[in-house]
Amino acid sequence: MIKSEGRQHFDSTELKKDASPSSPGGAADVESAGRTVLLIADDMSRKLASIALTRGAFRVEVTEEEAKAAAMIAKKVYDAVLISEHVNEVDCLSLCRSLRTCEEAALASEASRNKMMILALTPRISEEQEKVYSDAGFDGVIFKGSQMVNAVRNALNAKKASPSDFIVIKS
């Protein structure tokens, strides 16, 4: 892991590949059983990620529509929201901002509600783009092709250990 000011970068050699991932900063491990992920992706990404996450014991709900995603977030707290960089010509940055706005309204009405982790699924990202994604409300990115289950587990653990850090998981 490379840790710089407000950033944590992992590559596939650092991702623990067993059922109990390593936890940065000594935080308790996040297990996938019972965790719910909202996956907002195009057809191909949705199929591949959904299969991998379900096999990894995550509960997965899917959509490719911005309005439906906003309604889902208003009703339910997800452990993670994964947004594919390309979703039916929807700008993932605008979508993230929109979902954060919906989440803020829900947080205001439910004091016990926790903030969700929103991650972008992208084939690559530069350091400059990391700031753009962070400013849009993303908590981090997972590179497409990463071992999805381990990547999500490790992102949840890293965010639990350092909530303000932007997480980057490369394959």
Helices and strands as residue ranges (DSSP letters): E 2-4, E 7-10, G 12-14, G 24-26, E 36-40, H 43-55, E 59-63, H 66-75, E 80-84, E 86-87, E 90-91, H 92-109, E 117-122, H 127-136, E 140-143, H 148-161, E 166-169
